[in-house]
């Protein structure tokens, strides 16, 4: 399979992550991903006042139905397949469907001072992140597995982009300089951008071509930007 985009250690594949990982026998050091949550994203009103904070934006995916059924048939196998090719990983999750994912070694995440979203118990104030394997170089010092953040995501046509500081934290937590990070649910490419900024190689897989195009343009712009600084 030919990459959709490949430059400076960053590779993007367009396709179903389960098929891509199986057909290419990919290998990476760490998994960092923010897959669909199986919570019927976009099927409810969400924030009806017109305000979007770009942290946990509620909107439908272009070609994917965010149903519990698809979570079980697509996301769980995709995450499981990715965990099989890495040593450690961080997977953002939300809602009760998170319990369907493989059992983690620990649970970290991002505390949101201004609560975002609602559940049966009230307002959510924590974006959970399941952690797999063991922290790299733990003998050299432990890092917090949770952070406090007020960061917002960059404007994007993707329905639920994550803020870059969140993915930068996750990539730094689970990988070493020069290692390869894989994101099987790449979306608009925030994980890849974080990996590039931190000196990691990265592989992104996305089933929707329009998001592949967004991510490729985003990474290309970053390459041009940093190239201009060096010249």
C-alpha positions in Angstrom: 0.0 0.0 0.0 1.4 3.4 -1.0 1.4 6.1 1.7 -1.0 9.0 1.2 1.7 11.3 2.6 5.3 10.7 3.6 7.9 13.2 4.6 10.6 13.7 7.3 9.6 10.7 9.3 5.9 11.3 9.1 3.7 8.8 7.2 0.0 8.8 6.6 -2.1 5.9 5.2 -5.6 6.2 3.9 -7.8 3.2 4.8 -9.3 1.1 7.6 -6.7 0.9 10.3 -7.4 -2.8 10.9 -6.6 -3.6 7.2 -3.7 -1.3 7.0 -1.9 -2.7 10.0 -2.5 -6.2 9.0 -1.5 -5.8 5.3 1.7 -3.8 6.0 2.8 -5.6 9.2 3.5 -2.2 10.8 5.6 -1.9 13.9 5.9 1.1 16.2 7.1 1.9 19.7 4.1 3.7 21.1 0.4 4.2 20.4 -1.3 7.6 20.9 -4.8 8.0 19.7 -8.2 9.6 20.2 -10.7 7.3 18.6 -14.5 7.8 18.3 -16.1 7.2 21.6 -19.2 5.3 20.7 -21.4 7.9 22.3 -23.5 8.8 19.3 -21.5 12.0 18.6 -23.6 14.5 16.8 -26.9 12.8 17.4 -27.9 15.2 20.2 -28.1 18.9 20.6 -24.9 19.3 22.6 -24.1 23.0 23.1 -27.1 24.8 21.6 -26.0 28.3 22.2 -23.7 28.4 19.2 -20.6 28.4 21.3 -17.8 26.0 20.4 -14.8 25.7 22.7 -12.9 23.3 20.4 -12.0 21.0 23.4 -14.8 18.5 23.2 -16.7 19.8 20.2 -19.9 17.8 19.5 -20.5 17.1 15.8 -21.0 14.1 13.4 -18.2 12.4 11.6 -18.3 12.7 7.8 -18.4 9.0 7.0 -18.6 7.2 10.3 -21.6 6.6 12.6 -20.5 7.0 16.2 -22.6 4.2 17.6 -21.9 1.7 20.3 -22.1 -1.0 17.7 -19.4 0.6 15.5 -17.3 1.2 18.6 -17.3 -2.5 19.3 -16.8 -3.6 15.7 -14.3 -0.9 14.6 -12.6 0.9 17.4 -12.0 -1.9 19.9 -10.4 -4.2 17.2 -8.4 -1.2 15.9 -7.1 -0.2 19.3 -6.4 -3.9 20.1 -4.5 -4.4 16.8 -2.4 -1.2 17.4 -1.5 -2.3 21.0 -0.2 -5.6 19.5 2.5 -3.7 17.5 3.7 -1.3 20.2 5.4 -1.5 23.6 3.1 1.1 25.3 0.3 3.4 24.6 -2.2 6.2 25.5 -5.8 6.1 24.3 -8.2 8.9 25.1 -11.7 7.7 25.9 -15.0 8.8 27.3 -18.3 7.3 28.5 -19.1 3.8 29.6 -17.9 2.4 26.3 -14.4 2.9 27.5 -14.8 -0.2 29.6 -15.0 -2.2 26.3 -11.4 -1.3 25.5 -8.5 -3.6 26.6 -7.7 -3.3 30.3 -5.1 -0.6 30.9 -2.2 -0.6 33.3 -3.2 2.9 34.5 -5.7 5.7 33.9 -4.5 9.3 33.4 -5.9 12.2 31.5 -6.6 15.9 31.4 -8.4 17.9 34.1 -10.6 20.7 32.7 -11.2 23.5 35.1 -14.2 24.7 33.1 -16.2 21.5 32.8 -17.2 20.4 29.3 -20.1 18.2 28.4 -22.6 16.4 30.6 -23.2 12.9 31.8 -25.8 11.2 34.0 -24.0 12.6 37.0 -23.6 16.2 35.9 -20.8 18.1 34.1 -17.6 16.3 32.9 -14.4 17.8 34.2 -11.9 15.1 33.1 -10.8 13.7 29.8 -9.7 10.2 30.6 -6.7 8.5 28.9 -6.0 4.8 29.2 -2.3 4.0 29.6 -0.9 0.6 28.4 2.4 -1.0 29.1 4.9 0.9 31.3 6.3 4.4 31.1 9.6 4.5 29.2 12.7 5.2 31.4 10.7 5.2 34.6 13.9 4.5 36.5 15.1 8.0 35.5 12.1 9.7 37.1 8.3 9.5 37.1 6.1 11.9 35.2 2.6 12.9 36.2 -0.1 10.8 34.3 -2.5 13.7 34.5 -2.4 17.3 33.6 -4.5 20.4 34.0 -5.3 22.3 30.8 -7.4 25.2 29.5 -6.0 24.7 25.9 -8.3 24.8 23.0 -8.0 23.0 19.7 -7.1 24.6 16.4 -10.1 25.4 14.1 -10.8 22.4 12.0 -13.5 20.8 9.9 -13.0 17.6 11.9 -15.9 17.2 14.4 -13.8 16.7 17.5 -10.1 17.8 17.2 -8.0 17.6 20.4 -5.9 20.5 21.6 -2.3 20.2 20.5 -0.9 20.5 24.1 -3.0 17.4 25.1 -1.5 15.2 22.4 2.0 16.7 23.0 1.7 15.6 26.6 0.5 12.1 25.6 3.3 11.6 23.0 6.0 12.9 25.4 4.6 10.6 28.2 4.7 7.3 26.2 7.6 7.7 23.8 11.3 8.5 23.6 13.1 10.9 21.3 13.4 9.2 17.9 10.9 6.5 18.5 7.9 5.8 16.2 4.4 6.7 17.4 1.3 5.3 15.6 -2.2 6.8 15.6 -4.7 4.4 13.9 -7.6 7.0 14.2 -5.6 9.9 13.0 -8.3 12.4 12.2 -6.9 15.8 11.4 -3.3 14.8 12.4 -2.8 16.4 15.8 -0.9 13.4 17.1 1.4 13.5 14.1 2.0 17.2 14.6 2.9 16.6 18.2 5.2 13.8 17.4 7.0 15.8 14.8 7.4 18.8 17.2 8.9 16.4 19.8 11.4 14.7 17.4 9.5 11.4 17.0 8.6 9.5 13.8 4.9 8.9 13.3 2.4 6.8 11.4 -1.1 8.0 11.0 -4.0 6.0 9.6 -7.4 7.5 8.7 -10.4 6.0 6.9 -11.8 9.3 5.7 -9.8 10.8 2.8 -10.9 14.3 3.6 -9.2 14.1 7.0 -6.1 12.6 5.4 -6.0 15.6 3.1 -6.3 18.0 6.0 -3.6 16.2 8.0 -1.3 16.1 5.0 -1.7 19.8 4.3 -1.2 20.5 8.0 2.1 18.6 8.1 3.2 20.1 4.8 2.7 23.6 6.1 4.7 22.7 9.2 7.6 21.4 7.0 7.5 24.6 4.9 7.4 26.7 8.1 10.4 25.0 9.8 12.3 25.0 6.5 11.8 28.7 6.1 13.1 29.3 9.6 16.3 27.3 8.9 17.1 29.0 5.6 
